[in-house]
Structure formats: C-alpha cells, structure tokens
Amino acid sequence: MTEGCKILIVEDQMLIAMDLERLIEGMEYQVCGLARTRAEAIRLAEEHRPDLVVMDVRLADGGDGIAVAREMRQRFNIGALMISGQIDAAQAEQAQAEIFLRKPFEARQLRRAIADALRLRQSHPDPE
C-alpha cells in the first residue's frame, strides 16, 4: 500500500516538518513537498497531486489547515491527516471525515493514522 503513495507535509514549524519527512520516508512513502502556508500547500498539491496531505491545523500565515485540507479534497481529491497539539472537539467536528492525530505522537501512531487516512481516501471516489 505504501509503494507509490505520495504525501505532502504542511507544517509551519520546519523542525517538525523535517522530522515528519524522515518518519514518513522511513515508512517507505514518498514525500513530495514541505509547505508552511496555504499558498505553498495549494501550489505543491496542484503540482504533485499527492495521495495524502499531513496538515497542521494552524499554518504559518495564520491560515486554517482544516479549511485548506477541505479545499484540497474538493479541488484535487486529496485525503488529509490533520495534526495538532491543540485540537478541540469543535475543530474535529468542523473537519468532518478527516483523520486527526494529536501532537506529540509516536511513529507507530503516525503509521496507523496515515494508513487510516489513505483507506478513507480510497473509500471516497473522485468527485469528477
């Protein structure tokens, strides 16, 4: 399931983004880019068409990661794994079908969450 899967990381803290990249590549997924802002994330999503985005809830430009993930799902049919150290029930509800992982997390939790998010994406066909 990992072979050929491309993942985009959207995280405003570069050290965390680089750690995520190392972990995800160690799981044999391909990381197709790192973004800190909504604009970077949309540009990379359009360019690389990843299978999944690992998205922080709060972005560097003050952007709302949940809204960006929703936009990516609608425009490009990209699934999302939302990550945050400060997610609350209202935000989780707002994101609807997205998978959430609370920071800090362990590699095994990340692996399981990525697999769940990819399965969720496969169960929702392309809207086109």
Secondary structure, 3 states (H helix, E strand, C coil): CCCCCEEEEECCCHHHHHHHHHHHHHCCCEEEEEECCHHHHHHHHHHHCCCEEEEECECCCCCEHHHHHHHHHHHHCCEEEEEECCCCHHHHHHCCCCEEEECCCCHHHHHHHHHHHHHHHHHCCCCC
